Amino acid sequence: MVRFKSLAWGAYMPSDYLLKTEPTVYSFADLKKDGITIWDGVSNPTAVKNLREMEPGARLVIYETGEHKSAVGTAIVVSVDASNPKNPEVKIKAGKAIAPPVSLAQIKANKLFADSPLVRMGRLSVVPLTKAQYAMLAGG
């Protein structure tokens, strides 16, 4: 007989992530219009690893680069097909806009992000977030 240790509900919750996008290529407004999309175009090995580790139900923050440089919206992972390890297919569903957007300057000034890959590895396009970081960015 297999026995499982009792875990708090939070232990079962999927991880949270931040996804970076260039708004001239695909913006949060595009995601809202489409409703659901496949997140692709990721080539950095660490970012691809983060995509492979996602689970349905994971909460996402959409961050627009370029002129905006701010967290602008939320989304949720609908499904993950990691059968191709170099190009996992992650389907996401649009959530709500973050109003007002949270700027990169605000993120860097917040001690929650002192050790975050978002700040330390600025070019990383898929970044894991702690629950506290997600709450700060998404407003709850």
GROMACS elastic network, one bead per residue, 0.5 to 0.9 nm:
[ bonds ]
;  ai    aj funct       b0    kb
    4     7     6  0.86376   500
    7    10     6  0.79878   500
    7    11     6  0.62195   500
    7    12     6  0.79181   500
    8    11     6  0.56260   500
    8    12     6  0.76489   500
    9    12     6  0.56166   500
    9    13     6  0.69836   500
   10    13     6  0.51815   500
   10    14     6  0.85950   500
   11    14     6  0.82165   500
   13    16     6  0.89715   500
   13    57     6  0.81082   500
   13    58     6  0.76390   500
   14    54     6  0.74156   500
   14    55     6  0.60829   500
   14    56     6  0.75480   500
   14    57     6  0.64075   500
   14    59     6  0.75750   500
   15    53     6  0.87657   500
   15    54     6  0.71266   500
   15    55     6  0.77534   500
   15    57     6  0.87779   500
   15    58     6  0.56057   500
   15    59     6  0.70903   500
   15    60     6  0.89557   500
   15   128     6  0.72248   500
   15   129     6  0.72525   500
   15   130     6  0.74949   500
   15   131     6  0.78549   500
   16    54     6  0.84087   500
   16    58     6  0.55350   500
   16    60     6  0.57354   500
   16    61     6  0.80163   500
   16   127     6  0.86793   500
   16   128     6  0.59963   500
   16   129     6  0.51316   500
   16   130     6  0.65301   500
   16   131     6  0.67747   500
   16   133     6  0.88279   500
   16   134     6  0.66853   500
   17    50     6  0.83947   500
   17    54     6  0.83646   500
   17    58     6  0.75088   500
   17    59     6  0.65175   500
   17    61     6  0.63474   500
   17    62     6  0.87621   500
   17   126     6  0.67848   500
   17   127     6  0.54492   500
   17   130     6  0.81609   500
   17   134     6  0.77594   500
   18    59     6  0.86275   500
   18    60     6  0.54953   500
   18    62     6  0.58968   500
   18    63     6  0.67144   500
   18    71     6  0.84624   500
   18    74     6  0.89245   500
   18   118     6  0.83579   500
   18   125     6  0.78424   500
   18   126     6  0.58071   500
   18   127     6  0.50445   500
   18   128     6  0.62947   500
   18   129     6  0.66341   500
   18   134     6  0.82957   500
   19    39     6  0.88800   500
   19    60     6  0.69120   500
   19    61     6  0.61725   500
   19    62     6  0.50676   500
   19    63     6  0.59303   500
   19    64     6  0.84977   500
   19   125     6  0.58395   500
   19   127     6  0.65752   500
   19   128     6  0.89432   500
   20    61     6  0.85009   500
   20    62     6  0.60878   500
   20    64     6  0.57841   500
   20    65     6  0.65802   500
   20    71     6  0.86604   500
   20   124     6  0.80624   500
   20   126     6  0.64739   500
   20   127     6  0.83451   500
   21    24     6  0.86575   500
   21    25     6  0.75112   500
   21    26     6  0.64466   500
   21    27     6  0.66735   500
   21    28     6  0.82930   500
   21    62     6  0.73253   500
   21    63     6  0.62184   500
   21    64     6  0.50610   500
   21    65     6  0.59699   500
   21    66     6  0.87058   500
   21   125     6  0.74661   500
   22    25     6  0.54322   500
   22    26     6  0.61544   500
   22    27     6  0.66453   500
   22    63     6  0.85328   500
   22    64     6  0.56433   500
   22    65     6  0.50923   500
   22    66     6  0.61108   500
   23    28     6  0.72308   500
   23    29     6  0.85439   500
   23    30     6  0.86037   500
   23    64     6  0.58189   500
   23    65     6  0.68638   500
   23    66     6  0.72934   500
   23    67     6  0.88154   500
   23    68     6  0.82722   500
   24    27     6  0.66449   500
   24    66     6  0.83666   500
   26    29     6  0.81037   500
   26    30     6  0.60128   500
   26    31     6  0.74712   500
   27    30     6  0.50347   500
   27    31     6  0.65010   500
   27    32     6  0.87366   500
   27    62     6  0.87798   500
   27    64     6  0.69746   500
   28    32     6  0.61742   500
   28    33     6  0.85706   500
   28    62     6  0.67968   500
   28    63     6  0.82183   500
   28    64     6  0.76158   500
   28    72     6  0.70343   500
   28    73     6  0.65093   500
   28    74     6  0.86102   500
   28    94     6  0.80408   500
   28    97     6  0.81038   500
   29    32     6  0.50232   500
   29    33     6  0.61729   500
   29    34     6  0.85983   500
   29    73     6  0.89992   500
   29    97     6  0.88917   500
   30    33     6  0.50526   500
   30    34     6  0.60923   500
   30    35     6  0.83782   500
   31    34     6  0.50376   500
   31    35     6  0.57178   500
   31    36     6  0.67312   500
   31    37     6  0.69059   500
   31    75     6  0.89214   500
   31    92     6  0.89093   500
   31    93     6  0.77616   500
   31    94     6  0.58775   500
   31    95     6  0.89760   500
   32    35     6  0.50727   500
   32    36     6  0.79393   500
   32    93     6  0.83479   500
   32    94     6  0.54377   500
   32    95     6  0.75385   500
   32    96     6  0.83076   500
   32    97     6  0.88853   500
   33    36     6  0.86176   500
   33    94     6  0.86400   500
   34    37     6  0.67292   500
   34    93     6  0.87496   500
   34    94     6  0.81458   500
   35    92     6  0.84599   500
   35    93     6  0.57547   500
   35    94     6  0.53835   500
   35    95     6  0.85341   500
   36    78     6  0.84524   500
   36    91     6  0.68917   500
   36    92     6  0.55790   500
   36    94     6  0.62532   500
   37    90     6  0.83592   500
   37    91     6  0.55968   500
   37    92     6  0.55766   500
   37    93     6  0.66716   500
   37    94     6  0.84168   500
   38    89     6  0.64448   500
   38    90     6  0.55019   500
   38    92     6  0.61849   500
   38    93     6  0.89366   500
   39    42     6  0.80396   500
   39    51     6  0.89484   500
   39    88     6  0.89393   500
   39    89     6  0.69301   500
   39    90     6  0.55296   500
   39    91     6  0.61744   500
   39    92     6  0.68838   500
   40    43     6  0.88005   500
   40    87     6  0.77265   500
   40    88     6  0.81020   500
   40    89     6  0.70884   500
   40    90     6  0.75848   500
   41    87     6  0.85342   500
   42    45     6  0.84527   500
   42    47     6  0.68093   500
   42    48     6  0.63088   500
   42    51     6  0.87859   500
   42    87     6  0.77013   500
   42   125     6  0.73206   500
   42   126     6  0.82573   500
   43    46     6  0.86193   500
   43    47     6  0.71856   500
   43    48     6  0.64572   500
   43    86     6  0.80359   500
   43    87     6  0.80435   500
   44    47     6  0.52293   500
   44    48     6  0.61044   500
   44    49     6  0.86076   500
   44   124     6  0.72537   500
   44   125     6  0.78437   500
   44   126     6  0.89843   500
   45    48     6  0.50367   500
   45    49     6  0.60983   500
   45    50     6  0.86367   500
   45    86     6  0.80205   500
   46    49     6  0.50244   500
   46    50     6  0.62842   500
   46    51     6  0.87509   500
   46   124     6  0.76072   500
   46   125     6  0.89893   500
   46   126     6  0.80250   500
   46   127     6  0.89206   500
   47    50     6  0.50234   500
   47    51     6  0.63371   500
   47    52     6  0.87672   500
   47   124     6  0.62500   500
   47   125     6  0.60097   500
   47   127     6  0.70080   500
   48    51     6  0.50050   500
   48    52     6  0.62626   500
   48    53     6  0.87165   500
   48    85     6  0.79982   500
   48    86     6  0.68258   500
   48    87     6  0.70573   500
   48    88     6  0.72354   500
   48   126     6  0.76257   500
   49    52     6  0.50906   500
   49    53     6  0.63297   500
   49    54     6  0.89594   500
   49    85     6  0.81574   500
   49    86     6  0.84873   500
   49    88     6  0.88219   500
   49   126     6  0.89225   500
   50    53     6  0.51615   500
   50    54     6  0.65842   500
   50   126     6  0.63276   500
   50   127     6  0.71022   500
   50   128     6  0.71228   500
   51    54     6  0.53830   500
   51    55     6  0.88533   500
   51    80     6  0.82305   500
   51    82     6  0.83429   500
   51    87     6  0.88292   500
   51    88     6  0.66449   500
   51    89     6  0.82106   500
   51    90     6  0.69725   500
   51   126     6  0.70368   500
   52    55     6  0.83147   500
   52    80     6  0.73869   500
   52    81     6  0.79106   500
   52    82     6  0.55609   500
   52    85     6  0.71623   500
   52    86     6  0.89191   500
   52    87     6  0.85434   500
   52    88     6  0.58866   500
   52    89     6  0.83206   500
   52    90     6  0.81175   500
   53    80     6  0.87342   500
   53    82     6  0.84942   500
   54    57     6  0.86987   500
   54    58     6  0.65931   500
   54    77     6  0.75433   500
   54    79     6  0.86818   500
   54    80     6  0.68865   500
   54    90     6  0.79706   500
   55    58     6  0.57152   500
   55    77     6  0.67489   500
   55    78     6  0.81390   500
   55    79     6  0.69660   500
   55    80     6  0.63898   500
   55    90     6  0.89565   500
   56    59     6  0.88745   500
   56    76     6  0.76729   500
   56    78     6  0.50177   500
   56    79     6  0.50263   500
   56    80     6  0.66701   500
   56    90     6  0.89761   500
   56    91     6  0.88314   500
   56    92     6  0.88573   500
   57    76     6  0.58637   500
   57    77     6  0.51964   500
   57    78     6  0.63293   500
   57    79     6  0.81652   500
   58    75     6  0.86608   500
   58    76     6  0.56908   500
   58    77     6  0.52593   500
   58    78     6  0.82267   500
   59    74     6  0.74103   500
   59    75     6  0.62299   500
   59    77     6  0.66467   500
   59   134     6  0.81311   500
   60    73     6  0.84202   500
   60    74     6  0.54822   500
   60    76     6  0.54949   500
   60    77     6  0.73379   500
   60    92     6  0.86724   500
   60    95     6  0.87321   500
   60   129     6  0.87756   500
   60   134     6  0.79697   500
   60   138     6  0.89051   500
   61    71     6  0.65975   500
   61    72     6  0.75587   500
   61    73     6  0.58497   500
   61    75     6  0.63031   500
   61    76     6  0.85623   500
   61    98     6  0.89352   500
   61   134     6  0.72645   500
   61   137     6  0.73767   500
   61   138     6  0.68861   500
   62    70     6  0.86096   500
   62    71     6  0.57816   500
   62    72     6  0.59454   500
   62    73     6  0.50928   500
   62    74     6  0.56341   500
   62    75     6  0.70787   500
   63    68     6  0.86942   500
   63    69     6  0.70546   500
   63    70     6  0.54817   500
   63    72     6  0.57655   500
   63    73     6  0.72219   500
   63    74     6  0.89181   500
   63   102     6  0.89109   500
   64    67     6  0.82532   500
   64    68     6  0.59298   500
   64    69     6  0.55113   500
   64    70     6  0.56064   500
   64    71     6  0.63138   500
   64    72     6  0.67425   500
   65    68     6  0.57145   500
   65    70     6  0.68616   500
   65    71     6  0.88937   500
   66    69     6  0.59385   500
   67    70     6  0.89200   500
   68    71     6  0.86569   500
   68    72     6  0.88940   500
   68   103     6  0.77563   500
   68   104     6  0.88318   500
   69   102     6  0.85747   500
   69   103     6  0.59823   500
   69   104     6  0.56224   500
   69   105     6  0.86138   500
   70   101     6  0.59549   500
   70   102     6  0.51834   500
   70   104     6  0.54267   500
   70   105     6  0.85672   500
   70   106     6  0.88724   500
   70   107     6  0.86153   500
   71    74     6  0.85081   500
   71    98     6  0.70755   500
   71   101     6  0.54763   500
   71   102     6  0.50291   500
   71   103     6  0.64299   500
   71   104     6  0.78218   500
   71   137     6  0.67756   500
   71   138     6  0.81174   500
   72    96     6  0.88260   500
   72    97     6  0.58550   500
   72    99     6  0.73399   500
   72   100     6  0.77868   500
   72   102     6  0.68810   500
   72   103     6  0.87562   500
   72   137     6  0.88332   500
   72   138     6  0.86192   500
   73    94     6  0.80903   500
   73    95     6  0.67855   500
   73    96     6  0.56289   500
   73    99     6  0.82285   500
   73   101     6  0.77507   500
   73   137     6  0.89876   500
   73   138     6  0.73527   500
   74    93     6  0.88607   500
   74    94     6  0.65221   500
   74    96     6  0.54275   500
   74    97     6  0.63634   500
   74    98     6  0.70868   500
   74   138     6  0.67984   500
   75    92     6  0.64754   500
   75    93     6  0.54071   500
   75    96     6  0.72560   500
   76    91     6  0.86858   500
   76    92     6  0.55310   500
   76    93     6  0.53259   500
   76    94     6  0.67245   500
   76    95     6  0.68591   500
   77    80     6  0.75779   500
   77    90     6  0.70139   500
   77    91     6  0.60464   500
   77    93     6  0.64110   500
   78    90     6  0.75760   500
   78    91     6  0.53725   500
   78    92     6  0.51815   500
   78    93     6  0.63614   500
   79    89     6  0.80485   500
   79    90     6  0.58800   500
   79    91     6  0.52027   500
   79    92     6  0.71902   500
   80    88     6  0.71009   500
   80    89     6  0.57445   500
   80    91     6  0.63972   500
   80    92     6  0.89920   500
   81    84     6  0.75862   500
   81    88     6  0.57242   500
   81    90     6  0.64226   500
   81    91     6  0.85907   500
   82    85     6  0.56303   500
   82    86     6  0.84121   500
   82    87     6  0.74163   500
   82    89     6  0.63377   500
   82    90     6  0.81081   500
   83    86     6  0.88850   500
   83    87     6  0.84256   500
   83    88     6  0.67847   500
   83    89     6  0.84442   500
   84    87     6  0.54039   500
   84    88     6  0.55596   500
   84    89     6  0.80413   500
   85    88     6  0.57919   500
   94    97     6  0.89890   500
   96   138     6  0.89471   500
   97   100     6  0.84100   500
   97   101     6  0.80222   500
   97   138     6  0.86515   500
   98   101     6  0.52234   500
   98   102     6  0.75735   500
   98   137     6  0.78545   500
   98   138     6  0.61238   500
   98   139     6  0.74987   500
   99   102     6  0.80264   500
   99   138     6  0.88410   500
   99   139     6  0.87501   500
  101   137     6  0.83568   500
  101   138     6  0.89916   500
  102   105     6  0.83093   500
  102   106     6  0.63740   500
  102   107     6  0.70510   500
  102   136     6  0.88981   500
  102   137     6  0.63859   500
  102   138     6  0.85893   500
  103   106     6  0.51831   500
  103   107     6  0.63393   500
  103   108     6  0.87248   500
  104   108     6  0.60748   500
  104   109     6  0.84939   500
  104   119     6  0.87529   500
  105   108     6  0.51811   500
  105   109     6  0.61507   500
  105   110     6  0.87577   500
  106   109     6  0.51247   500
  106   110     6  0.63581   500
  107   110     6  0.53134   500
  107   111     6  0.83790   500
  107   112     6  0.83078   500
  107   113     6  0.66137   500
  107   118     6  0.88486   500
  107   119     6  0.81301   500
  107   136     6  0.89890   500
  107   137     6  0.82149   500
  108   111     6  0.76328   500
  108   112     6  0.88439   500
  108   113     6  0.64793   500
  108   114     6  0.72220   500
  108   118     6  0.88688   500
  108   119     6  0.65475   500
  109   112     6  0.88083   500
  109   113     6  0.80048   500
  109   114     6  0.83417   500
  110   113     6  0.59011   500
  110   114     6  0.72206   500
  111   114     6  0.51354   500
  111   115     6  0.84668   500
  112   115     6  0.77457   500
  112   116     6  0.78562   500
  112   130     6  0.88386   500
  112   132     6  0.74351   500
  112   133     6  0.62858   500
  112   136     6  0.86276   500
  113   117     6  0.82094   500
  113   118     6  0.74725   500
  113   119     6  0.67981   500
  113   133     6  0.71667   500
  114   117     6  0.88844   500
  114   119     6  0.71392   500
  114   120     6  0.81303   500
  115   118     6  0.84289   500
  115   119     6  0.72705   500
  115   120     6  0.68182   500
  116   119     6  0.55511   500
  116   120     6  0.61463   500
  116   121     6  0.80669   500
  116   127     6  0.83140   500
  116   128     6  0.83247   500
  116   129     6  0.78183   500
  117   122     6  0.70803   500
  117   124     6  0.73521   500
  117   127     6  0.64377   500
  117   128     6  0.78157   500
  117   129     6  0.89384   500
  118   121     6  0.57396   500
  118   122     6  0.56051   500
  118   123     6  0.81048   500
  118   124     6  0.70017   500
  118   125     6  0.85448   500
  118   126     6  0.87092   500
  118   127     6  0.61845   500
  118   128     6  0.84048   500
  118   129     6  0.87541   500
  119   122     6  0.55537   500
  121   124     6  0.56760   500
  122   125     6  0.81946   500
  124   127     6  0.65969   500
  129   132     6  0.79116   500
  129   133     6  0.57299   500
  129   134     6  0.60112   500
  130   133     6  0.50806   500
  130   134     6  0.62021   500
  130   135     6  0.85774   500
  131   134     6  0.51262   500
  131   135     6  0.61605   500
  131   136     6  0.86755   500
  132   135     6  0.50474   500
  132   136     6  0.61831   500
  132   137     6  0.86907   500
  132   140     6  0.87845   500
  133   136     6  0.51283   500
  133   137     6  0.62592   500
  133   138     6  0.84980   500
  134   137     6  0.52237   500
  134   138     6  0.58059   500
  134   139     6  0.78711   500
  134   140     6  0.75238   500
  135   138     6  0.52597   500
  135   139     6  0.52743   500
  136   139     6  0.54513   500
  136   140     6  0.66769   500
  137   140     6  0.78816   500
